[in-house]
Amino acid sequence: MDGILDGINRFLDDPITKWIGYYLLTLFSASLMNIFSLHKGFKGAEEFLKTFWPGRSDRFYFRINFITVAVSGSIIGMIFYAPDSGLKSLVAGFSWVGALNTLMNRGEKEGK
């Protein structure tokens, strides 16, 4: 039994395993923030996607937009914050999507 637990501990202490875990947590928080932002009217990349892939259904644009914002937000969050803990990973995902939402809404309110 000790051999199995030692193997699990080595696996969990591996830098690559930790990085993957932090990335998945950042992806989760970016996705969650995106869900909350959609409720407030955040459109993300939807206008660009409609130009890039014209004539698709609203469901298609919604899904591709969600994936685009969540994945790009998690990647950018990992680059900017380089999280080395679970809390920093959550903040990395939340803050990118939140900042993007704020910038996009500010431009709309100012008529830009």
Buried (B, 14 or more C-beta within 10 A) or exposed (E): EEEEEEEEEEEEEEEEEBBEBBBEBBBBBBBBBBEEBBEEEBBBBBEEBBEEEEEEEEEEBBEBBBEBBBEBBBBBBBEEBEBEEEEBBBBBBBBBBBBBBEEBBEEEEEEE
